[in-house]
Amino acid sequence: MQKLFIAIALLIAVATANAQTKPNVTIDNAGNYVAHGRSAIKDTATGRFYVGNDGVLWPVYRSKKGKLYALRISKAGKTYKFYIKPDTDTLDWEGN
């Protein structure tokens, strides 16, 4: 019975810890509530190209989370992201 009580108390503690959200405002010196701005980080072009098997060049971009992808166009004409997974030898091409 005591183990069940401890397990329930632990589950309640974990649930309340996960339920807390980040504040979306701060209070300035005058006591006013100031809204937090949204992140302006967008995907950025790397200036490099992905060369497909057919020899077509596709521009490479870096996502907000740092992943590389190429913007490709399907046969139907739709644009989609093709994520690139470079091997470990080519990860440091920007600095050298």
C-alpha positions in Angstrom: 0.0 0.0 0.0 2.8 2.4 0.8 4.5 1.7 -2.6 1.2 2.5 -4.3 1.0 5.8 -2.4 4.6 6.7 -3.3 4.0 5.8 -7.0 0.8 8.0 -7.1 2.6 10.9 -5.4 5.5 10.6 -7.9 3.1 10.6 -10.9 1.3 13.7 -9.5 4.7 15.5 -9.1 5.8 14.7 -12.6 2.5 15.7 -14.1 2.5 19.1 -12.3 6.2 19.7 -13.4 5.3 19.0 -17.0 2.1 21.1 -16.9 4.0 24.4 -16.2 4.4 26.6 -19.3 6.8 29.3 -20.2 5.6 32.9 -19.4 4.8 34.9 -22.5 5.2 38.4 -20.8 7.6 40.1 -18.5 7.1 43.0 -16.2 9.3 46.1 -16.8 10.4 48.7 -14.2 7.2 50.8 -14.6 5.0 47.7 -13.8 3.8 47.2 -17.4 3.4 43.8 -19.0 5.7 43.5 -22.0 5.0 40.7 -24.5 7.9 38.4 -25.6 8.6 38.7 -29.3 8.5 35.7 -31.6 11.7 34.2 -32.8 12.8 35.7 -36.1 15.2 32.9 -37.0 14.4 31.6 -40.4 16.0 29.0 -42.7 19.1 30.3 -44.2 20.8 29.6 -47.5 24.2 28.1 -47.3 25.4 29.1 -50.8 26.1 25.5 -51.6 24.3 23.1 -54.0 23.2 19.5 -53.9 24.0 17.7 -57.1 21.4 15.0 -57.9 22.0 11.7 -59.7 20.8 13.3 -62.9 23.3 16.3 -62.5 20.7 18.9 -61.5 21.8 21.4 -58.9 19.5 22.1 -56.0 20.1 25.0 -53.4 21.0 23.8 -49.9 19.5 25.5 -46.8 20.1 25.2 -43.1 16.9 24.9 -41.0 16.2 26.6 -37.7 17.4 23.4 -35.9 20.6 23.3 -37.9 19.7 20.5 -40.3 20.7 20.7 -44.0 18.2 20.2 -46.8 17.9 20.9 -50.5 14.8 22.4 -52.1 13.7 20.0 -54.8 10.9 20.0 -57.3 8.9 16.8 -57.9 7.8 15.7 -61.4 4.3 17.0 -60.5 5.9 20.5 -60.0 5.7 20.6 -56.2 8.6 21.9 -54.1 9.6 19.9 -51.1 12.5 19.6 -48.7 15.0 16.8 -49.2 17.0 16.5 -46.0 20.7 15.8 -46.5 22.7 13.6 -44.1 26.4 14.3 -44.9 29.1 11.9 -43.6 31.4 13.0 -40.8 34.2 14.0 -43.2 32.2 16.8 -44.8 30.5 18.3 -41.7 33.2 21.0 -41.2 33.3 22.4 -44.7 32.3 26.0 -43.6 35.2 26.7 -41.4 38.1 25.4 -43.5 
